[in-house]
Amino acid sequence: MTAATATPDTGTDAPPVRGALSRLIQQTNDEGVSYARMSERTTAGDCIRLSKPYLQRLVTNPPVSPPSPDQMKALAVALRVSLRRVKAAAAEQWLEYEATELAGYGDEVRIIVGHLAGMPESELRRWRAMIEADERARHQNG
């Protein structure tokens, strides 16, 4: 049994729509990081080790249950993204919950998010790429 995903019945051989966490892992793979390398990253961090087959399965045939909190911490290390981002993706994929609350953030963050909310999709993709590049650079240098 697999996690519920929205698969359009178009009568074509289009690939199934993946959940948010599956897409996040696939995006890292598409950027040139192999599943084996993602797995290796979890051995260096202060987290549990995730196997290459487990990472592949999260993309191709996700389990019914979401990753455990320890597995999510390891995924953050493997993907080099924040734990908050992994948790939000898991919540969206398994609970159909999209996190939008900005509680706990200062006015600067709320203003930035409000500004981004009015942008067209093409601009949002550009800003997202810049923010993610900065996050990866800080993680690699920190």
Secondary structure, 3 states (H helix, E strand, C coil): CCCCCCCCCCCCCCCCCCCHHHHHHHHHHHCCCCHHHHHHHHHHCCCCCCCHHHHHHHHHCCCCCCCCHHHHHHHHHHHCCCHHHHHHHHHHHHHCCCCCCCCCCCHHHHHHHHHHHCCCHHHHHHHHHHHHHHHHHHHHHC
